[in-house]
Amino acid sequence: MTGFKALCLGLFCVLCATHIHIPIPSNIEERWKVMALDAIARTCTFMGRCFENIGVMKFEEFISMIFRLDYTQPLSDEYITVTDTAFAGVPVRLYLPKRESETPRRAVIYIHGGAYCFGSFKQTGFDFLNRWTANKLDAVVVAVDYRLAPQHRFPAQFEDSITAVKFFLQDKILTKYGVDPTRVCISGDSAGGRLAAAVTQQVQNDLEIKHKIKAQALLYPTLQIIDSYLPSLRESENGIIITREIAIKLLSLYLSEDETLPEAMRRNQYMPVESRHLFKFVNWSILLPKKYRKDHVYTEPILGRTNYSLPALTDVRVSPLLASDSQLQNLPLTYVLTCQYDILRDDGLMYVSRLQNVGVQVTHDHIEDGFHGALSYMTPPLYLHLSARIRDMYIGWLDNNL
């Protein structure tokens, strides 16, 4: 019996190894460590799908359980007071510098990533980044926790984010925390980058909001959902940490309970006919720099093949790239960081082009050896030098521009 168990375990390991192995690009720093991290991610994905297929639990429930293992408590230290509270019912974690300041401080509102289904400001990586930001910049940092899909689908995530931001921008709250209302930044990574971009658009174009945003920082953001076959989605289809298949599955959970949507998105045949006029905003054959187009041929997605009644598909809060030029013109100083080995790379590159075209001041950093989700690996035992580089570039830009 013991021999049989060992045989089964061996076969399972071989299956996993076959399933999870992909070549790691030669220019990736710390290749063996990245290979191990990618293997862990793929193994978790594989197990999650197996559990879902045999009826043990949903894929997203299994991955959420793993994420929660990484949650932290709000621990203060000698430099920063850390507390968990709520802004108008939305959970936030506050990082308040302890040293005295003769003038009001700058502030950073950070919205975490996690494909709208996972994650929290409680994760070790985000807690570390926000604590680092508060300490290095002597800034007040507000980390926002929005409701997660699929229990809460769009627009819950946007509504929670804009609610927390509007609450913070009130005079009495800014005064309470000693914040200069002219020096506030909204930041976010991945899905949080999408929310940060959408919230910034809303704040800057809403005449009823008194205090505006000075800067926005978008770290490998996802900014559109209407074309699922951009060059970066093709090149990194089976890329490091996250694949096109998993991204589509999670995005579908965020948008709808319709189980046919993922397959339509895989084929790029899910947008309605009346959305044709929007594709000029994400036409990568025009908006992408030539070096990223390579030999890819642009083909417009097939429209009208399905009859989804999903207003979210054409909502600018889901796809900030769909904002008009007049809306984009009102945006503040912007920082965009993109990674070469990232299915979302082209979203950020196209946003840079569109913002530059309307005269917004943009700083763009592109990490040639970067990949999606790198900021999750800033603390031992999962520490990567890449994460520290991204962190330092982000903090450096904030220090110079906020």
N, C-alpha and C positions, 0 to 999 in steps of 0.2 A: 504493500500500500504506500509506503514511504517513497519507494522508487517511482511509483505512478505519479505521486504528487510532484516529485522533483521533475519528472518528464513534462508534466503539464506546465509547471512554472517555467521550465526551459523553453518550451514551445511558445508560451505567452511572451517571454522576453524577446525571443527572435522576432515574433510578430510585431512587437512594439518597436524594436530596433529598425525593422524594415519599414515600418510605417512612419517613424519620426525622422529618419535621417534625410537631410538635404545638404547639398554642398554649401559651404559658407564662403562668401566672396573673399578673395585673397588679400584685399586691402583692409579687412576688418581687424581692428585691434583686439588683442586678447581672444584670438579665434577659438581656442579650446574652451574657454569659459563661456563664450557666446554660444558655442555649439552645445554645451551642457545645458545652458538656460533655455535654448530653443527646444532641446530634447524634452526637458521638463514640461515646457508649455504644450508641446505636441502630445506628450503622454497624458497630461491632464485633459486635453481636448478629446483624445481618443477614448479615455475612460468615461468622460462625460457623455459622449455619444453612445457608447456601449450601454451605460446605465439607462439612458433614455430609450434605446431600442428594446431593452428587455423589460422596461416598465418599472425600474427601481425608483428613478426620480428624473425630473426634467434636466436637460443639459445645463440650463442657466442656474438651476438650483445647486447643482454640483459645483460649478465654477464659483458661484457666490459663496459657498461654504469654504472653499479654498481661500478666497479673498479675505473673508472674515478672520482667518487665522493670523492675518498680518495687521489687524487693527491695534491701535495704541490708545492709551489713556492721555488726557490733557495734563501732562507733567510740566510744571514750571521749573526754571533753573535760575541761576544767579543773575542772568541777563534779561530773561523774558518771562512774563506772566502769561500762562496759557490757560484759557477757560473755554468750556463748551456752554453755549447759550443758544438763544433763538432770536432771529429778527423777523417779526411779524409771523411767527409760527414756523419759520424755516430754520433748521439747525445750522449753526455756524460755530467755528472754532476761532477764537480771537487770540492773537499773539501781540502782546503789548510790551514794548521795551520798558525796563525798569528805571533806567537812568533819566535824570531830569532833562528837560528840553526847554530852552528859553523861547523857542518859536514853535508854532504848530508843525506837526510831523506830516510827511507824505504817507500815503496809504496804498496798499495793494489788495485788491479783491481777487482771490484765486478760486477758479472753478475746475475741479478735478475731472480727469478722463475716466474711461471705463466702459465705452460703447453704450452708455445710457443704462446698462443693465447691471453693472458692477461698480465697486469702488466706493471710496469715502475719503473725507479729509482725515479720517483716522488711520489710513494706511501709513506704514512706516515711511515710505518714500515721500509722500506728500507732506506728512508732518515734518519730516526733516527739511524739505525744501522751504516750507513756509517759515519754519523756525530760523533757518539760515537767512532768509530774506529779511525778516524782522530785525535780526541781529546785525547783518552787514549794512543795511540801509538805514538803520535806526528808524524803521517804519512800522506803522500799525498794519498788521496783515489780518484779513478776514477770509477764512476758508469756508466755502459754501457746500452744504450737503443737500442735493436735490433728491426728490423721489425717483425711484428706479423702475425701469421696465422689467418684465412685462406687466407687473401689477399696476404700474402707472405709466401709461403711454403718452406720447406727445399730445398736448403741449405742456404736460405737468413739469417737465424738467426746465423748460424755458420760463414758465410762470414762477417757479420757485426761485430761479436765479434772478429774474428781474425784480421780484418782490423784495428779496434780500438787498439788492443793490439800491433800489429806491428808498428803502428804509434807512440804509446807511448814509445816503446822501442828504438826509434831513439835517437842517442846521443844528438842532438840539443834539443829534447823535454825533455829528462831526465834532461839535464842541465838547461833548462828554468824553470822547476819546482823544481829544487834542489833535485833530486832523485838519490840515490846510485844505479847504475845499477846492483849491485850484491845482492840487497835486495828487490826484487819485488815478490809479491805473487799474484796469481790468485785465486779468491774465487767465490763461487756461491751456491745457494740453489735450490733444486728440479731440474726443467728443466735448470736453470742457473748452477747447479752443473754439469749437462751433458755437457753443453757448455764449462764450465771451464775445465773439464777433457779433452774434445776433443781439445780445443785450446792449452792446456798445452802439450798434446801429439804432436801436430803439431809444436809448437815452439821448443820443446826439440829435435825433430828429423829433423828439417829443418836446413841444414848446412849454408843456406844463412842468417839466422837470427843470428846476432852477439851476442846480449845479451840474456841469457837464464833466465828461471824462477827459483828462489830459492826455492819456496814453493807453494803448491796448497792446498786449503782448500775446501772440498766438504761437504755440509750440506744437509743431507737426499737426496742424489742425485738419479736421474734416469739415468741408465747407459747402458741399453740394451732394445731392443724391440722384440727380436726374440723368446722369450718364455713368453707368457702371462698367465702362470699358475704356477708361483712359489709359494712356501708355503705362503709367505707373501701376495700374491695376493689372495690366498684362504682364509686365516685367517682374513684378513681385507677387504674382498670383499665389505662389507657394512659398512666400518669403519668410523672413525671420520673425518669430514670435506670433504674428497674426497673418492669416491667409485671406484671400478674397472670399473663399467659401464661408469662413467663420464670420467675417465682417458682414456679409450679406445676411447671414442667419440672425445676427444680433440686431442689425438695422431693421430687419423685418419685425422682430419682436418689439422694437421701439415704436414702429409705425402702425402695426395692425395685427389682429389675431388671425387674419386670412392665411391659411397654410400654403396657398398656391403662390403667394407673393415671392418667396425666395427663388423659386424656379424661374419665374418671369424675370426677376432681377438678374439671375445668372445669364439669361439670354439677352438681356438689355432690351426687353420688350414689354415694359410695364407702364410707360408714360402715356397719358391720353393725347389724342390728336390736338386738342386745344392748347397744348403746352409747346407747340412748335416754335413760337416766337421767343421762348426762353432760352433756346439752345445757343443763341448768339452770346450769351453770358458765360457759357462754359465750353465754347468752341476751342478746344486745345490746339487745333491747327493754326490758330491765330494768336492765342493768348500764351502758349508755352514758348519759352525761348527755344531756338532751333536745336540746340544740343540735346534737349530732352524729347524732341519729336522723333529723332532718329529716322528709321525707315518705316515708322508706323503710318498707316493710311487712315485718315479720318473718315468714319462713316457715321452718319446720324443715327441714333437709336430708332428702332422700328416703333412707330406710334400707332395707338389705337388697336393694338392686338388684344388687349384685355380691357375689361370694363370696371376697373377698381374705382370705388367712390371714396377716394382718399385725398381730401384737400391738402393734407400735409405734403404730398408729392410736389406741389407747386408753391409751398409756403416759404417765404423768405426767412422765417424764423428757423426753418429746418435747413435751408440752403442759402446762407448769407451771400453767396456769389450771385444770386438772382436779384440783388438790390439794384435799383436804377443808378445811373451815374449821378443824378442829383442827390440821391440819398448817400452815396459814397463820398461825395464832396465834403460832407459835414463831419467826416471821421477825423479823429485826432492823430497825433503821432503814432505810428504803428511799427511794431516789431514782428516779423514772421521768421520762424525757424523751420526749415524743411530738412528731411533726411533722404539720402539717395535710395536706400533699400527700404522703401515704405510705400505701401499701396496708396497712401494718402498724399504722397509727395506733390502730385500735380494740382491738387486743390489749393495748396499754399502758393505754388508758383503762379497759378492763374490769378489768385487774389492780389498778389504783388503787382502783376501786370495791370489789373484793372484799377487798383488804387493809384499807381503811378500815372496811368492815363488820365486820371481826373485831378491830378495835382496834389494828392495826399503824400505827406513826407513819410517814406517807408525805409526801414532798415531790414535787409534780408540776409540771413546767414544760412548757408547750405552746407550740411555736413556730408562730405563725400563718402565717409565710412559709417554713417549713421543709419539707424533703423528705428522702426516705430516702437514707442513705449520705453525708450531708453531711460527716461527719468525715474522709472520704477526701481532702478538698480543703483541707488546712491548710498546704500548702507550695507555693512557686512551681514551675512556672508555672500550677498549677491552683488557686491560693489563692482562697478565697471568704471574705467577711466573715462569712457565716452560720456557717462552720466555727469561726471564732474565737469567735463568740458562744456557740455550743454548748459549746466547750471551756471557756470562762470560767465558764459557769453550772455545769458539771460540777465543775470544780476548786474553785469557790467553795463548792459544797455539801460537797464532801469536806473542805475546810479547816475548815468550821464544825462538821462532825458526826463526823469521824473522830478 
